[in-house]
Amino acid sequence: MAIDVYDPPALTPGVLRVIPLGGVGEIGRNMTVYEIDGKLLIVDVGVLFPEEHQPGVDLILPDFAAIRDRLDDVLGVVLTHGHEDHIGAVPYLLKLRQDIPLYGSRLTLALVEAKLKEHRVAPITRVVAEGEHTELGPFALEFVAVNHSIPDALAVVVRTAAGLVLHTGDFKMDQLPLDARITDLRAFARLGEEGVDLFLPDSTNADVPGFTALEREIGPTIERVIAKAPRRVIVASFSSHVHRVQQVLDAAVANERHVALVGRSMVRNMGIAADLGYLKVPDGVLVDLKTALELPDDRIVFMSTGSQGEPMAVLARMANNDHRIEVGQGDTVILASSLIPGNENAVYRVINGLTKLGANVVHKGNARVHVSGHAAAGELLYCYNIIRPRNVFPVHGEYRQLTASAELAVETGVPRERTIVAENGVVLDLHEGVANVVGQLDVGYVYVDGSTVGEITDADLKDRRILAEEGFISIFVAIDRQTGKVIVGPEIQARGFAEDESVFDDVRPQIVAALAEAARNGVTDQHGYSQAVRRTVGRWVNTQHRRRPMIIPVVIEA
Amino acid sequence: MAIDVYDPPALTPGVLRVIPLGGVGEIGRNMTVYEIDGKLLIVDVGVLFPEEHQPGVDLILPDFAAIRDRLDDVLGVVLTHGHEDHIGAVPYLLKLRQDIPLYGSRLTLALVEAKLKEHRVAPITRVVAEGEHTELGPFALEFVAVNHSIPDALAVVVRTAAGLVLHTGDFKMDQLPLDARITDLRAFARLGEEGVDLFLPDSTNADVPGFTALEREIGPTIERVIAKAPRRVIVASFSSHVHRVQQVLDAAVANERHVALVGRSMVRNMGIAADLGYLKVPDGVLVDLKTALELPDDRIVFMSTGSQGEPMAVLARMANNDHRIEVGQGDTVILASSLIPGNENAVYRVINGLTKLGANVVHKGNARVHVSGHAAAGELLYCYNIIRPRNVFPVHGEYRQLTASAELAVETGVPRERTIVAENGVVLDLHEGVANVVGQLDVGYVYVDGSTVGEITDADLKDRRILAEEGFISIFVAIDRQTGKVIVGPEIQARGFAEDESVFDDVRPQIVAALAEAARNGVTDQHGYSQAVRRTVGRWVNTQHRRRPMIIPVVIEA
């Protein structure tokens, strides 16, 4: 459903304006803009991955239009953690203004810098840590430790003349995380005492009842599977999941196996995590792929990417027998990851392929090899109760999850009218402890396809979907302007319609006749002749085939 | 992975040959051919629904090629139950030979006849029931009651000179089904005592641990939700799920609500089920849609289709505010169905849409509103133990599920070498208590698109995928054969590539130049000139856009 777009009033001094450009009403491309007294602060600049109705799109960016001519007023970008849906669009923002300072934890900034290097951008960075305070013009920032599926994640407190905002970024409340770095509920409590005027919680799992299981419960499962594995073990997971990889390393050591990291992003990210001390690599456990391939089958674990069935990733290529690691009878594959909606068929194709090759495939469906990185309903209740926010604006979720998160807030005593369930582009003004919706911007999707940004539009995607469903028929014909007599053609080209070209034999004469008739009826222009061709072919394809391919007439007057 | 295709030897008298043409290595288009002494028996003729990599395909049929010139030897088709993946392709088979007798239960045949009516085919039908025996030439058939997510399902026992085959069709072992018609384990035990030489079990849920919950556990949940619902209730489920609808009718009555059936297939199937007494309709509970729309909100339940997010189905249209039933604040929607892999994003879009409209959406993810129709691992173990088959050929499943089913057989004592995990087109010969693979036919996908059957090929689908990912650029140019000088054009048409036509301005002169150069290099034929255009545009698009659209040059020599 389209939403009503309307402009907000001019921003009055001392009022804080909050505008999410992404991540509200969707899972991905998180980006929130804060403005007060003419200055802007941005929290996260992520990418969204396309769904099946966005074919050929590589990435989807937040729509920067709302801030394009305000870039000089941006005092900084805070990055809560190093996942693509929070940092992936930073290179595209910095291409608009390269010297925007980036604030984030050590690991987060290291991952961003590696990414920016590939885009040949050298950013200005400011490393911050939990407990730290930073002044950015009218914005007084405080950083709070949160636990997530990547280390060193931070929530950010934004204090301004308008009040206190707590923006969690992605988080969960694992009480026994591998790095003992828990979500700082003491800080949440202290902030609650001080008074949180606006709370923006990660709501990804707000519709999941109960509590997220402990990450450390996965280690023993992986260890048992590896201990029982007669031959090679391949573990696939997310290339940024340092603690998951840590557990695989430890399980490998316990079973006297070496580990080879496979896949560009896995090698790059774990290299960074190890250099900075977030990944503890036991001496001698890591070997390169070449060495690994020469080790005995029962002495190696391959740690790879591709747990979502991505066709070009390592695991899918193994499943197609198209990788140097040849999976065979007795091998064990562990998919230590979630199954992101929309990827099911791709993942099941990979599982079937690996099973056919003789592998025993262990996954979420048959073993505890994954836990989510997001707080479930039970954990969110803890947060709402300990913070007791005056206003709640659930973010990081589709509409159903934002609604669920707001319901949890209401159950803990937040007045319903102080919960805001909205979508990208909503304009919130915070003033004297009350947050109100004062506008709704029209924020679109910005598609990255190949090297082009924003060149592909929704109209192009609509065409692509039609082409995918029906294919096309193009008709080239050169005619005499006066008589409509065909001089060259009709030359018919079709793709995705029918392999046998002879199907068009009976429509060609109809086209010739239609052009002559159009001329008799006084048509003299290209448009009129094209319409005649379109109508003729359209009628023919509908009656003969009950199909609706795209019809593209090209009539040239010679 | 491609599988090795090889012809089976000529079939010797007294040997039973089994060839699955669908449903083995996939979920859908179930069809198995049995042959002995020159006569054929077919069990099920279903359709498969396309996945996202088969865009625009309406249905996928089993490949009839293997039996196309044997149709006169077919003594009959046994239909185990009335689901589309078991009966959906019957009309297409009967178009090849209309007088093949169809055997099945009352409900199954009634559903088939309704379907055939739409295809204007009047079949020859023979109603059979559990416990019944039928002689079909060399095939002695016995029918056994099984419980499934549609009433009146049958397993079939095929006795021939070669031994006894038990073909379950889809089934589960609900011990307290609504119609008290349980899977007949006594018959399975008796057959086990007699000796089952070949067992073909439904393996859809073989990789699901434990037991399928009781269908009747859903009723109370639905009843509670309806009891609490302040306004309208909309329940969406499968249009053939008689017992699910029965529970909705009963829950509606208990809450003094009327029920309106919405959606063509729902109305048709439930009409049949009610006429035959499978659906017990409490007096006066059913009303038509027009009446329903005039009833008070808290007095009506709409029972609709579309639980899989099918864009054209009732529920998706409601979610888009594009249906006479206008969903609003306080309405309750129950998705009483499974979530078939691949449909997740579509279903979540529907849930988000309904939530935005103010509806409370109850689904599998947050309530017990669905149980599967297939036996889980625990139930299959009962079957294997009570039947103790000599040979096991798991069917109805993807490779991972067939493998899981075979493993269960092995755990109950079936020798591994007597379990056959194969794919469509495998040729099994049963002789003296031993089933062996003796061949592998090349069985393809037969695509139905619009009114065409088999016209769309895999090559067309590949083209469609490329068009979907990248769009196309077609270049029309008329040239002088000798000089390559352009007389008309280059006329460039593109779709799904870029909305702004001006992107092509810089490539047109390159095309003109390339054609002239081609002529200088001695090119004189259309193909050579076309290649020159293709190379030029391909190089341009790759360097300028890093993309790979389909490039279609049309060079005409004037």
Interface residues (C-beta under 8 A of the other chain):
Chain A: M1 G25 E51 E52 H53 P55 G56 D207 P209 N320 N321 P341 G342 E344 N345 Y348 I351 N352 G353 T355 K356 L357 V361 G365 N366 E398 Y399 R400 T403 D449 G450 S451 T452 E455 I456 T457 A459 D460 L461 D463 R464 R465 L467 A468 E469 E470 G471 F472 S474 F476 A478 V488 G489 E491 Q493 R495 G496 F497 A498 E499 D500 V503 Q544 H545 R546 R547 M550 I552 V554 I556 A558
Chain B: M1 G25 E51 E52 H53 P55 G56 D207 P209 N320 N321 P341 G342 E344 N345 Y348 I351 N352 G353 T355 K356 L357 V361 G365 N366 E398 Y399 R400 T403 D449 G450 S451 T452 E455 I456 T457 A459 D460 L461 D463 R464 R465 L467 A468 E469 E470 G471 F472 S474 F476 A478 V488 G489 E491 Q493 R495 G496 F497 A498 E499 D500 V503 Q544 H545 R546 R547 M550 I552 V554 I556 A558
